[in-house]
């Protein structure tokens, strides 16, 4: 198994997949993620929830941006920048398979909201 990457190195070529220890519930279009390792909840807005559901570990962020920008008639570069930013944040939280969270343990938040 390859070494995890730093969240800041996630780019448009990355194909994200949620970590196996993260469980998802969607309520009214918003996702609630339970990180069993950190015993922490994360609230995703509608946009981040949709993205989370599309993470399959095969489709790159650039490919997802192509589909989203084509379907919604949004600028591709804007969409890919937003997808990379959201994915980096989720990776920094330790929620993405193959992305290492920062080693600094100074954050004691019970959870946070993610999205664009």
Phi, psi and omega in degrees: 000132181292156176296141176298148177267162175283141181303329182290345180267358176298130178223188185297342181271355182283137177249094187284153173215137177296145179295149183298334183271007178255125180250142188240137170231133178249125179234120180053038176083355178252138182266144171241121180253132174253116175270103183293330180291317182265356184051053186225140175261147177229133177257126178253139174285181184302316182296311181294327178295315177301313180299313180305319181290340180270347179293114181236359181079001181240316183279125180285163176298326177296318178294318176298318179297321176302310182297314183293314182294325178291315182294322186256001181058042176258158177297127184301314183294326176293316180296314182296323178297318178294318180296318178297316181298314179297316182294321176299317180297312180297323177295318178297334177278355179083018186265349184255131178299131177084005178241123182275131173290159177300151182281343179292122185260019188286356184262118181253021180300145176283344181168175178205165181258139183237142172153172181253000000 
